[in-house]
Each structure stands twice: as C-alpha cells, then as structure tokens.
C-alpha cells in the first residue's frame, strides 16, 4: 500500500516540524490568486513514480582540468510522474553527468569508488521519492532533497568504507536530475513553462528559503518573462587542447569535427572562450592566455568579428589570493589585449571559504571573480559575498532549485552571475541553455558537449537543429518548448 503524503506532512518529514511550520506560515503570508484553467485543483500534484537510469559515456577527446583528466563519465537520467487530484498525469525528465572528478577530487579514494558513491546517493534519492510520494511545489521538493543530501552522502561514505567523506557537492550533483525532473513535470502538468510556475499564483514566496527579507518575492520575479531569442555560447579551451590546425596530428580524432581552436572558430564563430589554466605556474598560465587570445583574435578578424571574451578557470588550483593577483598583474603587463578581453576568473582558490577566510577584494578590483564549487548552500553564498567575491557561477548540476535561489540572492546583492556547464549533453544541454535564456547571466552559457561528447547530442540535434547548431557563436532558442523545462 502506497503512502500519500500531504504537503504539510512532507515538509515536516523533510525539514523538521519547526522549520516546516515556519515555511508553511511564510507560504501563507500573501494569498495566491486563483490558478489558471487547467492547473491542479485544489493543491499541488502528488508524485506517483520516480525512475533512474545510468549510462556510461566516453569523451571524444580527453578533457583536462585542475584535478585530472576526464575520458569517461556517467550520464544519469531521471523520470518522474505527477498526478493531480483530478487524476491527470504529467511526466518530467531530468538529466545530468555525474562528475566525480569535479565534485569529489581526492587522492585517497579511487575514481570508481567515488562514482559508486555518487550513484548510491542518486539511488537513495529515487527510493526516498518513491516512498514519500510528496505533494509539494518543485522548489519545496528541491529544497527538501538538498536538506537530505548530506545524510545520504554520509550513508554512502559508510557503506562503501570511503577513505574520505563524500562531499556535499557530489551529493548535490547526484540529486540534481531529480530536482530538474520535478520542475519539468510540474510545468507540463500546468501546461506552462517551469519558470512561469515559480510565481505568485503557484509557488511559495522566497522567504521560505532565503529569509524574511524575501517575503512576498518570488523566483519568477528575477527571471525574464520569455526566453532570450539568442544566447552566446562559451567554448572551452582545455589544458591540452590544440590551438592551431598545424598542431593536429595522427592521434587526434578523424570524425569530421574540429580539433583545433582555429577550426572551431572557423566553423561555429565562437567568440566567448573559457580557458583552463593550471593555477600553479603563473608564467605558463599567462602565456596560455596570450596564445589563446592571439589565435582567437586572428580567426575572428578573418570573420569580421571584433568581439572576443575570455574567462580563466584554474579549478581551485591557485594557492591563494596573492597568486591570483600576480597572475592578473602579469597578464595585464605581458598581454594587455588578452587582459582587456578577460571578463572574469572562475573559482581560482580552494573551495573551503572558511579556512582560511581570504578577502577576494584585491582580485575583484582587477577583474570580477566568481564563486562556484565553494557554494553548496545559501550560507556559503552569503559568506562568499561577505568576503568580496564578485558573483556566482551557476550550474544545473547543483540543482535547478538552487540555481533559481542563487539568481534571486545574487540579484538582490547587486552581484553578477554566469551559467556554467558540466559538459551537459542532450536534455541536460537544453535545460542549461534554457536557464541562461530565461535569466540574465553575464554573456551567455557554457556548452561543452558539442566538443567532448557530440554523439550524445545527435538524436536531439535532429529535432532541435537551431538550438544545437551555433551561428556566429550563438544558439537560437525558438525551438525550446513552452512547457516544463523546454523539451
């Protein structure tokens, strides 16, 4: 016999009775208008079923970043079914890559064991949702999943006897497709975009999650009312990527796709380049930035394009703030044009913000610096802004709910944000592009699957050709569907 959980019962179980009472009270501070025709009567739809599937994927070319080399990765796909009180059902889908090298860097735990641990958290989330069958808004379900993630990480650590605890970031990566699937299904239940379902008529106000200053404010208040028609795409220049066609050799893929940056620009017109640097060798990092800028500027000039944007990402490998400042000052001195084109640094220093508590203002005075892996909850985000970070890098792999809450908090703090990638393919790609198109990030969205796992995009690229094909460094969003998360 299945258990039907009321909204209040679900919040009590997920958040604790005290927090749930506060949340319900906050939800009731402003009466909601009558729902539009076709929406659920009288309360949120109930989750009926959750399924989870894993698929191994091999990268076309290895991707090197700060903590190692990625050659294979696991794709997690989640499907959920919701049912309204009138019996109408809707299915939602969420998808993400489980990146243990990014979410759980470790010298003590083998990569296979890290992957097993993340998959166990995902399996636990599926079992929990199937048992609870919650009836709540997707923001509340996403919030509850996040609150459970730490305990699930601890369970995986213990059951697999890991030499280091599974980090919360890895847990968030593992539960993120469930969060996305619920938002997708909820939107389809209402025959509306998932982003439009986060407004006054359906959603709790943000004080439930962000505190009293957000009373009577809603996630949709911080979003565009419709998708931006085009979105610039950030192209990743990995640490071992070839820059010029003359560097390509017999060991590189012969599949008809570009290998060198030179050919990628010639084909797609990309003018936003995210450059992976070591963070440990300032001279080499500066020379890499200068070389990337030189090749890109030359190639874009041939296309008649003057705009060139760079970002630098050392994946937390810079030792401290001083090394970041030294890198920027040397780049400004040795490569002034590359420095001018540099929009921001992404998470250059270690992800622990508290030990030591480093003031990022010396970096931010030279270039914006965005926090990413350091943030696993709102308290982390608040601390980052207190320490002088310029803004946040959003990733759907940390949860759709978390992304919406981060957008709201960042906008109120008058900070900037970007929409980054985890090499999102297929449906995860559509989700990520849609998030960027409905929000106001700094210069577009990072999209790496077209470079590293293009085979995963083939089927959907035939159905959404303008969304998956770059033109002059941008993608068009007209094919994003008007319901759910757009697929």
Secondary structure by P-SEA (a helix, b strand, c coil): cbbbbcaaaaaaacccaaaaaaaaaaaaccccccccccccccccccccbbbbbbbbbbbcbbbbcccccccbbbbbbbbbbbbcccbbbbbbbbbbbbccccccccccccaaaaaaaaaaaaaaaaaaaaaacccccaaaaaaaaaaaaaaaaaaaaaaacccccccaaaaaaaaaaaaaaaaaaaaaaacccccccccccccccccccccccccccccccccccccccbbbbbbbbcccccccccccccccccccccccaaaaaacccccbbbbbcccccaaaaaaaaaaaaaaaaaaaaaacccbbbbbbbcccccccaaaaaaaaaaaaaacaaaaaaccccccccccccccccccaaaaaaabbbbbccccccaaaaaaaaaacccbbbbbccccaaaaaaaaaaaaaacbbbbbbbccccaaaaaaaaaaaaacccccbbbbcccccccccaaaaaaacccccccccccccccccccccccc
